[in-house]
Amino acid sequence: MSQKNDDPQQVSAEEFELLSELMMEVDEIESKEVEFDIGGRNGKDALLFQLGLADDLQLIANYGKHHLVFPVQMKMGDFSNFSLALKSPKVFEKGEHLRSWRLNVDSTIRLVNSQEEELKYKIKDISASGISLVIEDEENFEFPEELNDIYLKLPNLDKLLISGSKIRRIDAKSVAYSLGGSTDDEVLSLLAEYLFERHADTHPEAHVQKFHSTS
């Protein structure tokens, strides 16, 4: 892997045009991961291979007030062939400052303990890196400073073990927590994938329609 460089790597107009051509070659997406094979060291392959060695490679898309950040990873397949894979993005809202997009939850999303018993507090909203909890029947309830041994139940997914740290009290009945520093990366990836799907349902104008299947 390359050495970390604090100076951002500039992409020329010709290189940007190559990347644009690569994205236009995708007619539809049948999964949440898009891959480009890197089989050679010339032209597009060379550019992708060079970019894939970056410590932190991202593809950013802006649609109106929506800001999507796709992580890009290099993967090695059979016969030492490499490919670049786009993962489900983190979704942000644009404004004076970028803000993680939050999903207001319904009864299909629950918090449970290891015995799958529902907790006293409920989820108010959730993002790819944070969660707000609320309790309706008591004021000034003492929420825990840390979330440990708590599971997130999402529709059609196994329960996800989450942990987090209190950021701030929102009001007398709700508190915000950060998940990014202590929750497993794989769990955060599954959460980002789920939120991306819900964002697409809620804001179809922010998702490229030509990527959707027309069959």
C-alpha positions in Angstrom: 0.0 0.0 0.0 1.1 3.5 -0.6 2.5 5.8 2.1 -0.1 8.2 3.5 0.2 11.6 1.9 -1.3 14.7 3.5 -1.5 16.5 0.2 -4.6 15.6 -1.8 -3.9 13.9 -5.1 -5.2 16.0 -8.1 -7.0 14.3 -10.9 -6.5 15.9 -14.3 -9.4 16.7 -16.7 -8.4 13.7 -18.9 -8.4 11.3 -15.9 -11.8 12.7 -14.7 -13.2 12.0 -18.2 -11.9 8.4 -18.0 -13.7 8.0 -14.6 -16.8 9.5 -16.0 -16.7 7.0 -19.0 -16.3 4.1 -16.5 -19.4 5.2 -14.6 -21.4 5.6 -17.7 -20.6 2.0 -18.7 -22.8 0.7 -15.8 -26.3 0.2 -17.3 -27.9 -1.1 -14.1 -27.0 -2.3 -10.6 -28.2 -5.6 -9.4 -26.5 -5.4 -6.0 -25.3 -2.8 -3.6 -21.7 -3.1 -4.8 -20.3 -2.1 -8.2 -16.9 -3.5 -9.3 -14.5 -2.5 -12.1 -11.9 -5.1 -13.1 -8.3 -4.0 -13.2 -6.4 -6.4 -15.5 -3.7 -4.3 -17.0 -1.4 -1.3 -16.4 -2.4 1.0 -19.3 -5.2 3.5 -19.8 -8.2 3.1 -17.5 -6.8 0.1 -15.7 -3.6 2.0 -14.8 -5.6 5.0 -13.5 -7.9 2.8 -11.4 -5.0 0.8 -10.0 -3.2 4.0 -8.9 -6.3 5.4 -7.3 -7.0 2.1 -5.6 -3.8 2.3 -3.6 -4.9 5.4 -1.8 -5.4 5.2 1.9 -8.9 6.7 1.8 -10.6 6.6 -1.6 -14.2 7.9 -1.9 -16.7 8.7 -4.6 -18.8 11.7 -3.8 -22.2 12.5 -5.4 -24.3 15.7 -4.8 -28.0 15.8 -5.6 -29.7 19.0 -4.5 -29.5 19.0 -0.7 -28.2 15.4 -0.6 -24.5 14.5 -0.3 -23.5 10.8 -0.8 -20.1 9.5 0.1 -19.3 6.1 -1.4 -16.3 4.2 0.1 -14.1 2.7 -2.7 -12.1 -0.4 -1.9 -9.6 -2.5 -3.9 -10.3 -6.2 -3.9 -8.0 -9.0 -5.2 -9.7 -11.9 -7.0 -8.4 -15.0 -8.7 -5.1 -15.0 -10.6 -4.1 -11.8 -8.7 -6.7 -9.7 -10.6 -7.8 -6.6 -8.9 -11.1 -4.7 -8.9 -12.4 -1.5 -7.4 -15.7 -1.9 -5.4 -18.2 0.8 -4.5 -19.8 0.2 -1.1 -23.1 1.6 0.1 -22.6 5.3 0.9 -23.0 7.4 4.0 -25.7 9.9 3.3 -25.5 13.5 4.5 -27.8 16.6 4.2 -26.2 19.8 2.9 -26.7 23.1 4.7 -24.6 25.5 6.6 -22.7 22.4 7.7 -22.9 18.8 6.4 -25.2 16.7 8.7 -25.6 13.0 8.7 -29.0 12.1 7.2 -31.3 10.7 10.0 -34.0 8.2 9.6 -37.1 8.7 11.8 -37.8 5.2 12.9 -41.1 3.3 13.2 -42.0 0.1 15.1 -40.1 -2.1 12.6 -36.8 -1.0 14.2 -36.2 -1.9 17.8 -33.6 -2.0 20.5 -33.3 -5.3 22.4 -30.9 -6.9 24.9 -29.1 -10.2 24.4 -32.3 -12.1 25.4 -34.2 -10.1 22.7 -36.2 -8.3 25.3 -37.2 -4.7 24.3 -35.5 -1.9 26.2 -37.3 0.8 28.2 -36.1 3.5 25.8 -36.9 3.6 22.1 -35.2 4.9 19.0 -36.1 8.4 18.0 -33.9 8.5 14.9 -30.7 6.9 13.5 -27.9 7.8 11.1 -24.9 5.8 9.8 -22.9 7.0 12.8 -25.3 8.0 15.6 -28.6 7.2 17.3 -31.0 9.3 19.4 -33.0 7.5 22.1 -36.2 8.6 23.7 -38.4 7.6 26.7 -42.0 8.7 26.6 -43.3 8.0 30.0 -40.7 9.7 32.2 -38.9 13.0 32.3 -35.3 13.4 33.3 -34.7 9.7 32.9 -31.1 8.8 33.5 -29.8 7.4 30.2 -26.6 5.4 30.4 -23.3 7.2 29.6 -22.3 4.2 27.4 -24.4 1.8 25.2 -23.1 -1.7 25.7 -24.6 -5.2 25.0 -27.4 -3.6 23.0 -28.8 -5.0 19.8 -30.4 -3.2 16.9 -33.2 -5.1 15.2 -33.7 -4.0 11.5 -36.3 -5.5 9.2 -35.0 -8.6 7.4 -31.6 -8.5 9.1 -30.1 -10.4 12.1 -29.8 -8.3 15.2 -26.7 -6.0 15.1 -24.6 -5.5 18.2 -24.1 -1.8 18.7 -22.2 0.3 21.3 -21.9 4.0 21.7 -21.1 7.1 23.8 -23.4 9.8 25.0 -22.9 13.0 23.0 -25.6 15.3 24.5 -29.0 15.4 26.0 -31.5 16.7 23.4 -34.3 17.4 25.9 -35.8 16.0 29.1 -36.8 12.8 27.3 -34.1 12.1 24.7 -30.4 11.7 24.3 -28.0 11.5 21.3 -25.2 8.9 21.1 -22.3 8.4 18.8 -21.8 4.9 17.3 -18.8 5.4 15.1 -16.0 5.1 17.6 -16.9 1.7 19.2 -19.3 -0.2 17.0 -17.8 -2.8 14.7 -17.1 -1.6 11.2 -19.1 -4.5 9.6 -22.1 -3.5 11.7 -21.7 0.1 10.6 -21.5 -1.0 7.0 -24.7 -3.0 7.3 -26.4 0.0 8.9 -25.2 2.3 6.1 -26.5 -0.1 3.6 -29.9 -0.2 5.2 -30.1 3.6 5.5 -29.1 4.0 1.9 -32.1 1.8 0.9 -34.4 3.8 3.1 -33.0 7.1 1.7 -33.6 5.8 -1.8 -37.2 5.1 -0.9 -37.7 8.4 0.8 -35.8 10.6 -1.7 -35.8 8.9 -5.2 -34.8 12.2 -6.7 -31.3 11.9 -5.2 -30.6 8.5 -6.8 -29.6 8.0 -10.4 -32.6 6.5 -12.1 -30.7 4.9 -14.9 -29.0 2.6 -12.4 -32.4 1.1 -11.5 -33.5 -2.0 -13.4 -36.1 -1.3 -16.1 -37.1 -4.9 -16.7 
